[in-house]
Amino acid sequence: MTSSFNAPISRRSLLKAAAAGATALIAPAIWTPSRAATKRIVIRDDGGIYSQAYAKAFYKPFTEKTGIQVVPVQANAEPTAQIKGMVETGNYTWDMAKISQPAILILTSGEKQYLQKHGLESQPGVADIPAKYMSPYGVGTNVYTTVLAYRNEAFKGKKAPQSWADFWNVNDFPGRRSLRKHPFDTMEEALMGAGVPTDKVYPIDRDRAFASLDKIKPKIDVWWNSGAQVEQMLMSGEVDMVATWVSRPQQAMGKGADISIVWNQNLWGVDNWSILAGTPNADACREFIVYASDPKRQAIQAEFYPAGFTHPGALQYVDPAVAKNSPTNPDNMKNGLQIDARYWLENQAAVIERFNDWVLK
């Protein structure tokens, strides 16, 4: 998972913007599939393997069942500025988007609402999704995590790291290390590396986090910027251990790399299906979300990667060997820490500025 909230916003029509804003406040009190009259919806997703999985699990079978064409569009992660531009102008390139909880807060915390309430809480499938994966403006579709991953070869015959404190312990756990060149997750890891319990991480004690980062900084061999870079480093052996989005070691393992994932103290967040405020195709989007919340449909993603299923029933339809690496496997969730989306909404600018200055010192 990456976050980028600073794309330019275009303005084409104040009249259209006003109309979109008025429509954004309207959500049906009662919704049924028969209300979906459109024959086409455009959905922003992450592209790559995700688009492939969604095509098989959701897009193609949904079109076959309903006659509503689904057009997936790849865009940069957290395209909040693009969504704001569409709603303000009334010019909808997309009808809905797969976005994170922090992005939802950005789009709904101000005076203007750029997403509309889905109103699907009582619908089949959706009603079974735990509240921690839901909000009025988003239905959870995937739980993503940041974990510690290491190459087994580097710790052959030796004790391997099992926590962020171990990652920070360079004497007992020597090896080439890599951290993300961004404060998201890295700040939380630094605190846990300093011994802070998971339930005490938020609100982040910045001074303590940076003091912890000061200790590990000389031992960081690579500051990574992209998931592809992480995968390449694990495959080539450039690093022995890395803090990373779990999808990257999973993909490297799928290509034959001998890697272990440490689920202890993982950091997790939720991607959601969200509907753009004012889109004329909102009811078709609702029909799609209900369809994509079915546990059997969610389970199909496991053919491509160990997805973070939001419907608890999905795991029963997945090969146990794959399910053990799902972020929402109960064994993996029990020692995890949910990312505090509101903390980052309110503090990201100040923390990013301080982190970028710190990296350069």
C-alpha positions in Angstrom: 0.0 0.0 0.0 1.2 3.6 -0.9 -0.4 7.0 -0.2 -0.3 10.1 -2.4 -2.7 12.9 -1.7 -1.2 15.8 -3.8 -2.4 15.6 -7.4 -3.7 18.8 -9.1 -7.5 19.4 -9.2 -9.1 20.8 -12.3 -12.2 23.0 -12.2 -14.4 23.2 -15.2 -17.8 24.3 -14.1 -19.0 25.9 -10.9 -22.6 25.2 -11.8 -21.8 21.5 -12.2 -19.8 21.5 -9.0 -22.8 22.9 -7.1 -25.1 20.3 -8.6 -22.7 17.5 -7.7 -22.4 18.8 -4.1 -26.2 18.7 -3.7 -26.4 15.2 -5.1 -23.6 14.1 -2.8 -25.9 14.5 0.2 -28.5 12.1 -1.1 -28.4 8.4 -0.4 -31.3 6.0 -0.7 -32.9 5.0 2.5 -33.9 1.7 1.0 -32.0 0.1 -1.9 -32.8 -2.9 -4.0 -30.9 -4.3 -7.1 -33.8 -3.5 -9.4 -33.0 0.2 -9.0 -29.7 -0.2 -10.9 -30.6 1.0 -14.4 -27.2 1.7 -15.9 -25.4 -0.8 -18.2 -21.9 0.4 -17.4 -19.8 1.3 -14.4 -16.1 2.4 -14.2 -14.1 1.3 -11.2 -10.7 2.5 -10.1 -8.5 -0.3 -8.8 -4.8 -0.9 -8.2 -4.1 -2.6 -11.5 -1.7 -5.4 -12.1 -2.4 -8.7 -10.3 -5.3 -7.0 -8.5 -7.1 -6.2 -11.7 -6.6 -9.8 -12.9 -8.0 -11.2 -9.7 -11.0 -8.8 -9.6 -11.7 -9.6 -13.3 -12.2 -13.3 -12.5 -13.7 -12.9 -9.0 -16.0 -9.9 -9.6 -16.0 -8.0 -12.9 -16.7 -10.7 -15.5 -19.2 -12.8 -13.5 -21.0 -9.7 -12.4 -21.4 -8.5 -16.0 -22.6 -12.0 -17.0 -25.2 -12.0 -14.1 -26.5 -8.5 -14.4 -25.7 -7.2 -17.9 -23.9 -4.3 -16.3 -20.4 -3.8 -17.9 -17.6 -3.2 -15.5 -14.7 -1.1 -16.8 -11.6 -1.2 -14.5 -9.2 1.8 -14.6 -5.8 1.8 -12.9 -4.8 5.0 -11.1 -2.2 6.1 -8.6 -2.8 4.9 -5.0 -5.1 7.2 -3.0 -6.3 9.4 -5.9 -8.2 11.8 -3.7 -7.4 14.8 -5.8 -8.8 13.1 -8.9 -12.0 12.2 -7.1 -12.4 15.7 -5.8 -12.0 17.1 -9.3 -14.6 14.7 -10.8 -17.2 15.5 -8.1 -16.6 19.3 -8.2 -16.9 19.4 -12.0 -19.6 16.7 -12.4 -17.4 15.1 -15.0 -17.2 11.5 -13.9 -14.4 9.4 -15.3 -15.0 6.9 -12.6 -18.2 5.9 -10.8 -16.5 4.2 -7.8 -13.0 3.5 -6.5 -11.1 1.1 -4.3 -9.5 3.3 -1.7 -8.1 3.2 1.8 -9.7 4.4 5.1 -7.4 7.4 5.3 -8.5 8.4 1.8 -12.1 8.1 2.8 -11.5 10.4 5.7 -9.9 12.9 3.5 -12.8 12.8 1.1 -15.5 13.0 3.8 -14.1 15.0 6.7 -14.6 18.5 5.3 -17.7 20.6 4.6 -18.1 19.0 1.2 -18.6 15.2 0.9 -16.9 13.7 -2.1 -18.2 10.2 -1.5 -21.8 9.1 -0.9 -23.1 6.8 1.7 -23.6 3.3 0.4 -26.5 2.4 2.7 -25.7 -1.3 2.3 -25.2 -2.3 5.9 -28.1 -4.7 6.0 -27.6 -6.2 2.6 -26.6 -10.0 2.2 -22.8 -10.4 2.5 -22.2 -6.9 3.5 -24.0 -7.4 6.8 -21.5 -10.1 7.7 -18.4 -7.9 7.2 -17.0 -6.9 10.6 -17.6 -3.2 11.6 -13.8 -2.6 11.8 -13.7 -3.1 8.0 -16.6 -0.8 7.3 -17.7 2.9 7.3 -20.8 4.7 6.0 -18.7 5.6 2.9 -16.9 2.4 2.3 -17.4 -1.4 2.3 -14.2 -3.2 3.1 -12.9 -5.4 0.3 -9.3 -6.1 1.2 -7.1 -5.9 4.3 -3.5 -4.9 3.6 -0.6 -5.3 5.9 3.0 -4.3 6.5 5.1 -7.1 7.9 8.7 -8.0 8.6 10.0 -10.4 6.0 13.3 -12.2 5.9 15.3 -14.6 3.7 15.6 -18.0 5.3 19.1 -18.5 3.9 20.4 -15.5 5.9 19.3 -17.1 9.2 20.0 -20.8 8.4 21.1 -22.4 11.7 20.5 -19.2 13.6 17.6 -17.6 15.4 15.5 -15.5 13.0 13.8 -12.2 13.8 10.3 -12.4 15.2 9.4 -8.8 16.1 10.3 -5.2 15.4 12.6 -5.3 18.5 14.5 -8.1 16.8 14.8 -6.0 13.6 16.2 -3.2 15.7 18.6 -5.6 17.5 21.6 -5.5 15.1 23.9 -7.5 17.5 21.7 -10.6 17.9 20.2 -10.4 14.4 22.9 -9.3 12.0 22.2 -8.9 8.3 21.4 -6.4 5.6 18.3 -4.3 6.5 15.8 -2.2 4.6 13.1 0.2 5.6 10.6 2.2 3.7 11.6 5.8 2.9 8.4 7.2 4.2 7.0 7.7 7.7 3.8 5.7 7.1 4.3 2.4 9.0 7.9 3.3 9.6 7.1 5.5 12.6 5.0 2.7 14.2 7.7 0.2 13.5 10.2 2.4 15.2 8.1 2.7 18.4 7.5 -1.1 18.5 11.2 -1.6 17.9 11.9 0.5 21.0 9.6 -1.7 23.0 6.3 0.2 22.9 3.3 -2.2 23.1 1.0 -2.2 20.2 -1.9 -0.7 22.2 0.4 2.3 23.1 1.7 3.2 19.7 -1.0 5.8 19.0 -0.9 8.7 19.3 2.7 8.5 18.0 5.3 9.9 20.3 7.4 11.5 17.5 10.4 12.2 19.6 10.7 8.7 20.8 10.1 7.3 17.3 12.8 9.5 15.8 15.2 8.5 18.7 14.6 4.9 17.8 15.1 5.6 14.1 18.4 7.4 15.0 19.6 4.1 16.5 18.8 1.9 13.4 19.6 4.5 10.7 23.4 3.6 10.4 22.4 -0.1 9.9 19.8 0.5 7.1 21.4 -0.6 3.9 18.5 0.3 1.6 15.7 2.8 2.0 13.1 1.5 -0.4 10.5 3.5 -2.4 8.4 0.9 -4.3 7.0 -2.5 -3.8 8.7 -3.7 -7.0 12.0 -2.7 -5.5 11.3 -4.8 -2.4 10.4 -7.9 -4.4 13.6 -7.6 -6.4 15.7 -7.2 -3.3 14.2 -10.3 -1.7 14.7 -12.3 -4.9 18.3 -11.3 -5.5 19.4 -11.4 -1.8 20.3 -7.8 -1.7 18.8 -7.6 1.8 18.2 -10.2 4.4 15.2 -8.5 6.2 12.8 -5.8 5.2 9.7 -4.0 6.5 7.3 -4.3 3.6 3.8 -4.6 2.3 3.0 -8.3 2.6 2.1 -8.7 -1.0 5.7 -8.3 -2.1 7.3 -11.2 -0.2 4.2 -13.2 -1.1 4.8 -12.6 -4.8 8.5 -13.4 -4.4 7.6 -16.6 -2.7 5.3 -17.4 -5.6 8.3 -17.1 -7.8 10.3 -19.5 -5.8 12.1 -17.3 -3.2 12.7 -18.9 0.2 11.2 -16.2 2.5 9.5 -16.2 5.8 6.8 -13.6 6.9 6.6 -12.5 10.5 2.9 -11.7 11.3 3.7 -10.7 14.8 3.1 -6.9 15.2 1.9 -6.5 11.6 0.3 -3.2 10.7 -3.0 -3.4 8.9 -5.5 -1.2 7.1 -8.5 -1.6 4.9 -9.2 -1.0 1.2 -12.8 -0.1 0.5 -15.3 0.0 -2.3 -16.5 3.6 -2.3 -19.0 5.4 -4.5 -18.3 8.9 -5.9 -20.8 11.5 -4.7 -23.2 12.5 -7.5 -22.3 9.7 -10.0 -25.5 8.9 -12.0 -24.5 5.2 -11.8 -24.6 4.9 -8.0 -27.2 2.2 -7.8 -25.3 0.0 -10.2 -22.2 0.5 -8.0 -24.3 -0.6 -5.0 -25.3 -3.8 -6.8 -21.7 -4.5 -7.6 -20.5 -4.0 -4.0 -23.1 -6.4 -2.7 -22.0 -8.9 -5.3 -18.3 -8.5 -4.5 -19.1 -9.0 -0.7 -20.1 -12.6 -1.2 -17.6 -14.9 0.6 -17.3 -17.4 -2.3 -16.6 -14.6 -4.7 -14.0 -13.1 -2.4 -12.3 -16.5 -2.0 -11.6 -16.7 -5.8 -8.9 -14.0 -5.2 -6.8 -16.7 -3.5 -6.0 -18.1 -7.0 -3.9 -15.1 -7.5 -2.6 -14.1 -4.0 -3.5 -14.6 -0.3 -6.0 -11.8 -0.1 -7.1 -10.1 3.1 -10.7 -11.2 2.9 -13.1 -9.0 4.7 -15.9 -11.5 4.8 -15.1 -14.0 7.6 -16.7 -16.8 5.6 -14.3 -16.5 2.7 -11.5 -18.4 4.4 -13.5 -21.7 4.5 -13.4 -21.7 0.6 -9.6 -21.3 0.5 -6.8 -23.9 0.5 -5.4 -23.9 4.1 -1.9 -23.6 2.7 -2.9 -20.2 1.2 -5.2 -19.2 4.0 -2.3 -19.2 6.5 -0.8 -16.2 4.7 -4.0 -14.2 4.5 -3.8 -11.0 6.5 -7.2 -11.7 8.0 -6.4 -15.2 9.1 -7.3 -15.1 12.8 -3.8 -16.3 13.8 -2.3 -13.4 11.8 -4.7 -10.7 13.1 -4.4 -11.5 16.8 -1.1 -9.6 17.3 -1.6 -7.0 14.6 -2.1 -3.3 15.0 -4.7 -1.4 13.0 -3.3 1.7 11.3 -4.9 4.8 12.9 -6.3 6.5 9.8 -7.4 9.6 11.6 -4.0 10.1 13.3 -2.4 10.2 9.8 -5.1 12.4 8.4 -4.5 15.0 11.1 -0.7 14.7 11.4 0.8 13.5 8.1 2.0 16.8 6.8 4.1 17.6 9.9 5.4 14.1 10.2 6.3 13.8 6.5 8.2 17.1 6.6 10.1 16.1 9.7 10.9 12.6 8.3 12.2 13.9 5.0 14.5 16.4 6.9 15.7 13.5 9.1 16.5 11.2 6.2 18.8 13.9 4.7 20.8 14.5 7.9 
